[in-house]
Amino acid sequence: MNKRTFGLTNQYGIEVPADGQLSAEEVLGRAVSLRNGGRLYLDAVSQPEYATPDCGSVPELVVHDKAGERILEGLLADAIRVLKTNAGGSPFGCRENYTIARRGDFGRLADILIPFLVTRQLICGAGAVAQTPRGAVYCLSRPAVTTRSRPFINTRDEPRDAAAGLRRLRVIVSDSTMSETTTLLKAGATDLVLRMAEAGVRLPDRTLDNPVQAIGEVSRDITGRRQVRLTHGREMSALDIQRDYLARARDFTDNHGPDAVTGRVLGLWERALDAIGTGNLGAIAREIDWAIKYQLIEQYRAAHHLPLSAPQVARADLDYHDIDRRRGLYYQLVRGEKVDRTARDIDIFEAKTVPPDPGRYRRAG
């Protein structure tokens, strides 16, 4: 699909002081439809969610995702913390939207996408310290606790899409990412896999025997070497499955002509897998969220002689996702120019009130 649109919906966790002047419900109840075409609302458990408007490119999506952080930062200035994270293990903290053709074999698309999404944590997980019966473990992604009752992906038909022969593909298993480069890679790599599927590219069968079990196994192994079982009895590592997708994405792009964004996505995808394969996480410690946070936590632990299970480490784990630019750990790295970026601050500021290009813009659903 040459004119795909992209969207992100992120759930935020908030802490409001007992003596706060306004509750989150009172503040967000006044801000549903935004001037930039996005939507801001409370979910069923009174957590704020920001949905970007439909964006016509992955870089534009990154800008509008960050604009949502800035909007919430301003509205909830009296909150103790506003966290952009899948806190509590919810796999629904972030949802991705991609327009796809209504005609097509959804079963084939799912077979191609699910192994990619299960192992995609290696390149775009947000990282998390998880407490397990065997002790604290650093994971690629916050453990998904409810994927048994919800699909990894689903589709949604809307009149405005159906009229154009389109529908929305929603990716449910997704991390809320702080790093702009990680968000770019997450959406850009997924777009490439969708483009290959739509073009009928023959991909090797990597169908997983138990995707729900596999997503947890992959999450708990930051080396990417743990084997997951495929339906035909073979086992493969998450790293090798991702390398398969990358190799075919490179061939596909070479045959159809690369552009600047695709080139950056492929380059980062390859460097991430190479860094993980060699154990040289420092090579991606400016670009991939889970690696950025891992290095930060390890430095903090070493400086204060703390075990991974220490409460201070758990606090730092969440503080990384604080969207307050004065105190959030990720934004301290931004101020120190210790992470790479893809968006300009002036563009993010403009995107708080200005929707995407009118030629392709549609308000968030």
C-alpha positions as a Markdown table, in Angstrom:
| # | Residue | x | y | z |
|---|---|---|---|---|
| 1 | Met | 0.0 | 0.0 | 0.0 |
| 2 | Asn | 1.6 | 3.3 | -1.2 |
| 3 | Lys | -0.6 | 5.6 | 0.9 |
| 4 | Arg | -0.8 | 3.9 | 4.3 |
| 5 | Thr | -1.7 | 6.0 | 7.3 |
| 6 | Phe | -0.4 | 5.4 | 10.8 |
| 7 | Gly | -1.7 | 6.0 | 14.3 |
| 8 | Leu | -0.6 | 5.3 | 17.9 |
| 9 | Thr | -2.8 | 5.2 | 21.1 |
| 10 | Asn | -0.8 | 5.3 | 24.3 |
| 11 | Gln | -2.2 | 4.8 | 27.8 |
| 12 | Tyr | -0.6 | 6.9 | 30.6 |
| 13 | Gly | -0.4 | 6.2 | 34.3 |
| 14 | Ile | -0.8 | 9.1 | 36.6 |
| 15 | Glu | -0.3 | 9.9 | 40.3 |
| 16 | Val | -2.4 | 12.9 | 41.5 |
| 17 | Pro | -1.7 | 14.4 | 45.0 |
| 18 | Ala | -4.6 | 14.1 | 47.4 |
| 19 | Asp | -4.7 | 17.9 | 47.7 |
| 20 | Gly | -4.6 | 18.5 | 44.0 |
| 21 | Gln | -6.9 | 21.3 | 42.8 |
| 22 | Leu | -8.4 | 19.2 | 40.0 |
| 23 | Ser | -8.9 | 15.5 | 39.5 |
| 24 | Ala | -7.7 | 13.8 | 36.4 |
| 25 | Glu | -11.4 | 13.2 | 35.5 |
| 26 | Glu | -12.1 | 17.0 | 35.8 |
| 27 | Val | -9.1 | 17.9 | 33.7 |
| 28 | Leu | -9.4 | 15.4 | 30.9 |
| 29 | Gly | -13.2 | 15.5 | 30.8 |
| 30 | Arg | -12.7 | 18.9 | 29.1 |
| 31 | Ala | -10.3 | 17.7 | 26.5 |
| 32 | Val | -11.7 | 15.1 | 24.1 |
| 33 | Ser | -11.1 | 16.3 | 20.6 |
| 34 | Leu | -7.9 | 18.2 | 20.1 |
| 35 | Arg | -7.0 | 20.9 | 17.6 |
| 36 | Asn | -4.2 | 18.7 | 16.2 |
| 37 | Gly | -6.8 | 16.0 | 15.2 |
| 38 | Gly | -5.9 | 13.7 | 18.1 |
| 39 | Arg | -8.1 | 12.5 | 20.9 |
| 40 | Leu | -7.5 | 12.6 | 24.7 |
| 41 | Tyr | -9.8 | 10.7 | 27.0 |
| 42 | Leu | -10.1 | 8.5 | 30.0 |
| 43 | Asp | -10.3 | 4.7 | 29.6 |
| 44 | Ala | -12.5 | 2.4 | 31.7 |
| 45 | Val | -10.2 | 2.6 | 34.7 |
| 46 | Ser | -9.7 | 6.4 | 34.5 |
| 47 | Gln | -6.3 | 6.3 | 32.9 |
| 48 | Pro | -5.7 | 8.9 | 30.3 |
| 49 | Glu | -5.2 | 7.8 | 26.7 |
| 50 | Tyr | -3.9 | 9.9 | 23.8 |
| 51 | Ala | -4.6 | 8.8 | 20.2 |
| 52 | Thr | -2.6 | 10.5 | 17.5 |
| 53 | Pro | -4.4 | 11.7 | 14.4 |
| 54 | Asp | -3.9 | 9.6 | 11.3 |
| 55 | Cys | -0.4 | 10.4 | 10.0 |
| 56 | Gly | 0.8 | 9.9 | 6.5 |
| 57 | Ser | 4.4 | 8.9 | 7.3 |
| 58 | Val | 6.3 | 7.2 | 10.2 |
| 59 | Pro | 8.4 | 10.4 | 11.0 |
| 60 | Glu | 5.1 | 12.4 | 11.2 |
| 61 | Leu | 3.7 | 9.7 | 13.6 |
| 62 | Val | 6.7 | 10.1 | 15.9 |
| 63 | Val | 6.2 | 13.9 | 16.0 |
| 64 | His | 2.5 | 13.5 | 16.9 |
| 65 | Asp | 3.2 | 10.8 | 19.5 |
| 66 | Lys | 5.6 | 13.2 | 21.2 |
| 67 | Ala | 3.1 | 16.1 | 20.9 |
| 68 | Gly | 0.7 | 13.9 | 22.9 |
| 69 | Glu | 3.3 | 13.8 | 25.7 |
| 70 | Arg | 3.6 | 17.6 | 25.7 |
| 71 | Ile | -0.2 | 18.1 | 25.8 |
| 72 | Leu | -0.5 | 15.8 | 28.8 |
| 73 | Glu | 2.5 | 17.3 | 30.5 |
| 74 | Gly | 0.7 | 20.7 | 30.3 |
| 75 | Leu | -2.7 | 19.5 | 31.3 |
| 76 | Leu | -1.5 | 17.4 | 34.2 |
| 77 | Ala | 1.2 | 19.7 | 35.6 |
| 78 | Asp | -0.2 | 19.2 | 39.1 |
| 79 | Ala | 0.2 | 15.4 | 39.0 |
| 80 | Ile | 3.0 | 13.8 | 40.9 |
| 81 | Arg | 4.0 | 11.8 | 37.8 |
| 82 | Val | 2.6 | 11.1 | 34.4 |
| 83 | Leu | 4.1 | 7.9 | 33.1 |
| 84 | Lys | 4.1 | 6.7 | 29.5 |
| 85 | Thr | 4.4 | 3.0 | 30.1 |
| 86 | Asn | 2.7 | -0.4 | 30.1 |
| 87 | Ala | 2.7 | -0.3 | 33.9 |
| 88 | Gly | 1.2 | -3.2 | 35.7 |
| 89 | Gly | 2.0 | -5.6 | 32.9 |
| 90 | Ser | -0.9 | -4.5 | 30.7 |
| 91 | Pro | -0.3 | -5.4 | 27.0 |
| 92 | Phe | -2.8 | -2.7 | 26.0 |
| 93 | Gly | -0.7 | 0.3 | 27.1 |
| 94 | Cys | 0.0 | 1.1 | 23.4 |
| 95 | Arg | -2.0 | 0.2 | 20.3 |
| 96 | Glu | -0.7 | 0.7 | 16.8 |
| 97 | Asn | -3.0 | 1.4 | 13.8 |
| 98 | Tyr | -2.2 | 0.8 | 10.1 |
| 99 | Thr | -4.6 | 1.1 | 7.2 |
| 100 | Ile | -4.7 | -2.0 | 5.0 |
| 101 | Ala | -6.8 | -3.1 | 2.1 |
| 102 | Arg | -10.1 | -4.5 | 3.0 |
| 103 | Arg | -9.7 | -7.3 | 0.5 |
| 104 | Gly | -7.1 | -9.9 | 1.4 |
| 105 | Asp | -6.5 | -13.0 | 3.3 |
| 106 | Phe | -6.4 | -11.9 | 7.0 |
| 107 | Gly | -5.3 | -15.4 | 8.1 |
| 108 | Arg | -2.2 | -15.2 | 5.9 |
| 109 | Leu | -1.5 | -11.7 | 7.2 |
| 110 | Ala | -1.7 | -12.9 | 10.8 |
| 111 | Asp | 0.6 | -15.9 | 10.1 |
| 112 | Ile | 3.2 | -13.5 | 8.8 |
| 113 | Leu | 2.8 | -10.8 | 11.4 |
| 114 | Ile | 2.5 | -12.7 | 14.7 |
| 115 | Pro | 6.0 | -14.3 | 14.7 |
| 116 | Phe | 7.4 | -10.8 | 13.8 |
| 117 | Leu | 5.5 | -9.1 | 16.6 |
| 118 | Val | 6.4 | -11.7 | 19.2 |
| 119 | Thr | 10.1 | -11.3 | 18.4 |
| 120 | Arg | 9.9 | -7.6 | 17.7 |
| 121 | Gln | 10.5 | -6.9 | 21.4 |
| 122 | Leu | 14.2 | -7.4 | 20.6 |
| 123 | Ile | 14.3 | -4.2 | 18.5 |
| 124 | Cys | 11.6 | -2.0 | 20.1 |
| 125 | Gly | 10.8 | -3.2 | 23.6 |
| 126 | Ala | 10.6 | -0.5 | 26.3 |
| 127 | Gly | 12.5 | -2.6 | 28.9 |
| 128 | Ala | 11.3 | -3.4 | 32.4 |
| 129 | Val | 12.4 | -4.8 | 35.7 |
| 130 | Ala | 10.1 | -7.7 | 36.5 |
| 131 | Gln | 9.8 | -9.4 | 39.9 |
| 132 | Thr | 9.5 | -13.2 | 39.5 |
| 133 | Pro | 9.5 | -16.1 | 42.0 |
| 134 | Arg | 13.1 | -16.6 | 41.1 |
| 135 | Gly | 14.0 | -13.0 | 41.8 |
| 136 | Ala | 14.2 | -9.8 | 39.7 |
| 137 | Val | 14.8 | -10.1 | 36.0 |
| 138 | Tyr | 15.4 | -7.4 | 33.4 |
| 139 | Cys | 13.0 | -7.9 | 30.5 |
| 140 | Leu | 12.7 | -6.6 | 27.0 |
| 141 | Ser | 9.1 | -5.7 | 27.6 |
| 142 | Arg | 6.7 | -5.6 | 30.5 |
| 143 | Pro | 5.2 | -9.1 | 30.9 |
| 144 | Ala | 1.9 | -9.4 | 29.1 |
| 145 | Val | -0.6 | -10.9 | 31.5 |
| 146 | Thr | -3.9 | -10.8 | 29.6 |
| 147 | Thr | -3.0 | -11.8 | 26.0 |
| 148 | Arg | -4.8 | -15.1 | 26.4 |
| 149 | Ser | -8.1 | -13.2 | 26.3 |
| 150 | Arg | -7.3 | -10.8 | 23.5 |
| 151 | Pro | -5.8 | -11.2 | 20.0 |
| 152 | Phe | -2.4 | -9.9 | 19.1 |
| 153 | Ile | -3.9 | -8.1 | 16.2 |
| 154 | Asn | -7.4 | -7.3 | 15.0 |
| 155 | Thr | -9.1 | -5.3 | 12.3 |
| 156 | Arg | -11.7 | -2.6 | 12.5 |
| 157 | Asp | -14.0 | -1.4 | 9.7 |
| 158 | Glu | -15.1 | 2.3 | 9.7 |
| 159 | Pro | -17.3 | 4.0 | 7.1 |
| 160 | Arg | -14.6 | 6.5 | 6.1 |
| 161 | Asp | -12.1 | 3.6 | 5.5 |
| 162 | Ala | -14.5 | 1.2 | 3.9 |
| 163 | Ala | -15.5 | 3.8 | 1.3 |
| 164 | Ala | -11.8 | 3.9 | 0.2 |
| 165 | Gly | -11.5 | 0.1 | 0.2 |
| 166 | Leu | -9.5 | 0.2 | 3.5 |
| 167 | Arg | -9.8 | -1.1 | 7.0 |
| 168 | Arg | -7.6 | -0.6 | 10.1 |
| 169 | Leu | -5.2 | -3.2 | 11.4 |
| 170 | Arg | -4.6 | -2.7 | 15.1 |
| 171 | Val | -1.6 | -4.2 | 16.8 |
| 172 | Ile | -2.4 | -4.8 | 20.4 |
| 173 | Val | 0.9 | -6.1 | 21.7 |
| 174 | Ser | 3.0 | -3.0 | 21.7 |
| 175 | Asp | 5.2 | -1.1 | 24.2 |
| 176 | Ser | 4.8 | 2.6 | 25.0 |
| 177 | Thr | 8.2 | 3.8 | 23.9 |
| 178 | Met | 10.0 | 7.0 | 25.0 |
| 179 | Ser | 12.8 | 7.0 | 22.4 |
| 180 | Glu | 11.9 | 8.6 | 19.1 |
| 181 | Thr | 14.2 | 6.3 | 17.2 |
| 182 | Thr | 12.6 | 3.2 | 18.8 |
| 183 | Thr | 9.1 | 4.5 | 17.8 |
| 184 | Leu | 10.4 | 5.1 | 14.3 |
| 185 | Leu | 11.8 | 1.5 | 14.1 |
| 186 | Lys | 8.7 | 0.0 | 15.6 |
| 187 | Ala | 6.3 | 1.5 | 13.1 |
| 188 | Gly | 8.8 | 1.5 | 10.2 |
| 189 | Ala | 9.7 | -2.2 | 10.5 |
| 190 | Thr | 6.1 | -3.2 | 10.9 |
| 191 | Asp | 5.2 | -1.2 | 7.8 |
| 192 | Leu | 7.8 | -3.0 | 5.8 |
| 193 | Val | 6.5 | -6.4 | 6.9 |
| 194 | Leu | 3.0 | -5.3 | 5.9 |
| 195 | Arg | 4.2 | -4.1 | 2.5 |
| 196 | Met | 5.9 | -7.5 | 1.9 |
| 197 | Ala | 2.7 | -9.3 | 2.8 |
| 198 | Glu | 0.6 | -7.1 | 0.6 |
| 199 | Ala | 3.0 | -7.6 | -2.3 |
| 200 | Gly | 2.7 | -11.4 | -1.9 |
| 201 | Val | 6.3 | -11.9 | -1.0 |
| 202 | Arg | 6.9 | -15.5 | -0.1 |
| 203 | Leu | 8.2 | -15.7 | 3.5 |
| 204 | Pro | 9.5 | -18.8 | 5.3 |
| 205 | Asp | 7.0 | -20.4 | 7.6 |
| 206 | Arg | 7.8 | -19.1 | 11.1 |
| 207 | Thr | 4.3 | -19.8 | 12.7 |
| 208 | Leu | 4.7 | -20.2 | 16.4 |
| 209 | Asp | 3.3 | -23.2 | 18.3 |
| 210 | Asn | 2.2 | -21.1 | 21.2 |
| 211 | Pro | 2.5 | -17.3 | 20.6 |
| 212 | Val | 1.3 | -16.4 | 24.1 |
| 213 | Gln | 4.0 | -18.5 | 25.7 |
| 214 | Ala | 6.6 | -17.4 | 23.2 |
| 215 | Ile | 6.1 | -13.7 | 23.9 |
| 216 | Gly | 6.9 | -14.2 | 27.5 |
| 217 | Glu | 9.9 | -16.4 | 26.8 |
| 218 | Val | 11.3 | -13.8 | 24.3 |
| 219 | Ser | 10.7 | -11.0 | 26.8 |
| 220 | Arg | 12.8 | -12.6 | 29.5 |
| 221 | Asp | 15.9 | -13.1 | 27.3 |
| 222 | Ile | 17.7 | -9.9 | 26.4 |
| 223 | Thr | 20.3 | -12.0 | 24.4 |
| 224 | Gly | 17.7 | -13.1 | 21.9 |
| 225 | Arg | 19.0 | -16.6 | 21.9 |
| 226 | Arg | 16.2 | -18.5 | 23.7 |
| 227 | Gln | 14.6 | -21.0 | 21.4 |
| 228 | Val | 10.8 | -20.8 | 20.7 |
| 229 | Arg | 8.9 | -23.7 | 19.2 |
| 230 | Leu | 7.4 | -23.5 | 15.8 |
| 231 | Thr | 4.3 | -25.4 | 14.6 |
| 232 | His | 6.2 | -27.8 | 12.5 |
| 233 | Gly | 8.4 | -29.0 | 15.4 |
| 234 | Arg | 11.5 | -26.9 | 14.8 |
| 235 | Glu | 12.9 | -24.4 | 17.2 |
| 236 | Met | 14.4 | -21.0 | 16.4 |
| 237 | Ser | 15.8 | -18.2 | 18.4 |
| 238 | Ala | 14.0 | -14.8 | 18.4 |
| 239 | Leu | 17.2 | -13.3 | 17.0 |
| 240 | Asp | 17.2 | -15.6 | 14.0 |
| 241 | Ile | 13.5 | -15.0 | 13.3 |
| 242 | Gln | 14.1 | -11.3 | 13.3 |
| 243 | Arg | 17.1 | -11.8 | 11.0 |
| 244 | Asp | 14.9 | -13.6 | 8.6 |
| 245 | Tyr | 12.4 | -10.8 | 8.4 |
| 246 | Leu | 15.2 | -8.2 | 8.1 |
| 247 | Ala | 16.9 | -10.1 | 5.2 |
| 248 | Arg | 13.7 | -10.3 | 3.3 |
| 249 | Ala | 12.9 | -6.7 | 4.0 |
| 250 | Arg | 16.3 | -5.7 | 2.6 |
| 251 | Asp | 15.7 | -7.7 | -0.6 |
| 252 | Phe | 12.2 | -6.3 | -0.9 |
| 253 | Thr | 13.4 | -2.7 | -0.5 |
| 254 | Asp | 16.3 | -3.2 | -3.0 |
| 255 | Asn | 13.8 | -4.5 | -5.6 |
| 256 | His | 11.3 | -1.6 | -5.0 |
| 257 | Gly | 13.7 | 1.2 | -4.3 |
| 258 | Pro | 14.6 | 2.6 | -0.9 |
| 259 | Asp | 13.8 | 6.0 | 0.5 |
| 260 | Ala | 15.5 | 7.9 | 3.3 |
| 261 | Val | 13.1 | 6.7 | 6.0 |
| 262 | Thr | 13.2 | 3.1 | 5.0 |
| 263 | Gly | 17.0 | 3.3 | 4.8 |
| 264 | Arg | 17.2 | 4.6 | 8.3 |
| 265 | Val | 14.8 | 1.9 | 9.6 |
| 266 | Leu | 16.7 | -0.9 | 7.9 |
| 267 | Gly | 20.0 | 0.4 | 9.2 |
| 268 | Leu | 18.8 | 0.7 | 12.8 |
| 269 | Trp | 17.1 | -2.7 | 12.6 |
| 270 | Glu | 20.4 | -4.3 | 11.4 |
| 271 | Arg | 22.5 | -2.6 | 13.9 |
| 272 | Ala | 20.2 | -3.5 | 16.7 |
| 273 | Leu | 20.3 | -7.2 | 15.8 |
| 274 | Asp | 24.1 | -7.1 | 15.4 |
| 275 | Ala | 24.5 | -5.4 | 18.8 |
| 276 | Ile | 22.3 | -8.0 | 20.5 |
| 277 | Gly | 24.0 | -10.9 | 18.8 |
| 278 | Thr | 27.4 | -9.7 | 19.9 |
| 279 | Gly | 26.3 | -8.5 | 23.3 |
| 280 | Asn | 27.6 | -5.0 | 22.5 |
| 281 | Leu | 24.5 | -3.2 | 23.8 |
| 282 | Gly | 26.5 | 0.1 | 24.0 |
| 283 | Ala | 26.1 | 0.2 | 20.2 |
| 284 | Ile | 22.4 | 0.8 | 20.6 |
| 285 | Ala | 22.3 | 2.6 | 23.9 |
| 286 | Arg | 21.4 | 5.9 | 22.3 |
| 287 | Glu | 18.5 | 4.5 | 20.1 |
| 288 | Ile | 16.7 | 1.4 | 21.5 |
| 289 | Asp | 14.6 | 2.0 | 24.6 |
| 290 | Trp | 15.2 | -1.2 | 26.4 |
| 291 | Ala | 19.0 | -0.9 | 25.9 |
| 292 | Ile | 19.0 | 2.7 | 26.9 |
| 293 | Lys | 17.2 | 1.9 | 30.2 |
| 294 | Tyr | 19.2 | -1.2 | 30.8 |
| 295 | Gln | 22.5 | 0.7 | 30.7 |
| 296 | Leu | 21.0 | 3.5 | 32.9 |
| 297 | Ile | 19.8 | 1.0 | 35.5 |
| 298 | Glu | 23.1 | -0.9 | 35.5 |
| 299 | Gln | 25.1 | 2.3 | 36.0 |
| 300 | Tyr | 22.8 | 3.3 | 38.8 |
| 301 | Arg | 23.0 | -0.1 | 40.5 |
| 302 | Ala | 26.8 | -0.1 | 40.3 |
| 303 | Ala | 27.1 | 3.5 | 41.7 |
| 304 | His | 24.8 | 2.6 | 44.7 |
| 305 | His | 25.7 | -1.1 | 45.1 |
| 306 | Leu | 22.0 | -2.2 | 44.7 |
| 307 | Pro | 20.5 | -5.5 | 43.6 |
| 308 | Leu | 18.1 | -5.5 | 40.7 |
| 309 | Ser | 15.3 | -6.2 | 43.2 |
| 310 | Ala | 15.9 | -3.0 | 45.2 |
| 311 | Pro | 12.9 | -0.6 | 45.5 |
| 312 | Gln | 15.1 | 2.2 | 44.2 |
| 313 | Val | 15.7 | 0.3 | 41.0 |
| 314 | Ala | 11.9 | -0.3 | 40.6 |
| 315 | Arg | 11.4 | 3.5 | 41.1 |
| 316 | Ala | 14.1 | 4.3 | 38.5 |
| 317 | Asp | 12.5 | 1.8 | 36.1 |
| 318 | Leu | 9.2 | 3.9 | 36.2 |
| 319 | Asp | 11.0 | 7.3 | 36.4 |
| 320 | Tyr | 12.4 | 6.6 | 33.0 |
| 321 | His | 8.9 | 7.0 | 31.6 |
| 322 | Asp | 8.0 | 10.2 | 33.4 |
| 323 | Ile | 7.0 | 12.7 | 30.6 |
| 324 | Asp | 7.9 | 15.7 | 32.7 |
| 325 | Arg | 10.9 | 17.1 | 31.0 |
| 326 | Arg | 12.3 | 18.5 | 34.2 |
| 327 | Arg | 12.6 | 15.2 | 36.1 |
| 328 | Gly | 11.9 | 12.2 | 33.8 |
| 329 | Leu | 15.0 | 10.1 | 33.4 |
| 330 | Tyr | 14.6 | 9.7 | 29.7 |
| 331 | Tyr | 14.4 | 13.5 | 29.3 |
| 332 | Gln | 17.5 | 14.0 | 31.5 |
| 333 | Leu | 19.3 | 12.0 | 28.8 |
| 334 | Val | 17.7 | 14.1 | 26.1 |
| 335 | Arg | 19.0 | 17.3 | 27.8 |
| 336 | Gly | 22.5 | 15.7 | 28.1 |
| 337 | Glu | 22.3 | 14.8 | 24.3 |
| 338 | Lys | 22.9 | 11.1 | 25.3 |
| 339 | Val | 20.1 | 9.8 | 23.1 |
| 340 | Asp | 19.5 | 10.1 | 19.4 |
| 341 | Arg | 16.3 | 11.8 | 18.0 |
| 342 | Thr | 14.3 | 11.9 | 14.8 |
| 343 | Ala | 12.0 | 14.9 | 15.6 |
| 344 | Arg | 12.6 | 18.6 | 16.1 |
| 345 | Asp | 11.2 | 20.3 | 19.1 |
| 346 | Ile | 9.7 | 23.0 | 16.9 |
| 347 | Asp | 7.8 | 20.4 | 15.0 |
| 348 | Ile | 6.5 | 18.7 | 18.1 |
| 349 | Phe | 5.4 | 22.1 | 19.5 |
| 350 | Glu | 3.5 | 22.8 | 16.3 |
| 351 | Ala | 1.9 | 19.3 | 16.2 |
| 352 | Lys | 0.2 | 20.1 | 19.6 |
| 353 | Thr | -2.3 | 22.3 | 17.7 |
| 354 | Val | -1.7 | 21.7 | 13.9 |
| 355 | Pro | -3.0 | 18.4 | 12.3 |
| 356 | Pro | -1.1 | 16.5 | 9.7 |
| 357 | Asp | -1.2 | 17.5 | 6.0 |
| 358 | Pro | -4.8 | 18.2 | 5.1 |
| 359 | Gly | -4.4 | 16.1 | 2.0 |
| 360 | Arg | -4.3 | 12.9 | 4.0 |
| 361 | Tyr | -5.4 | 14.0 | 7.5 |
| 362 | Arg | -8.3 | 12.3 | 9.3 |
| 363 | Arg | -9.3 | 12.8 | 12.9 |
| 364 | Ala | -8.4 | 10.1 | 15.3 |
| 365 | Gly | -11.1 | 7.5 | 15.7 |
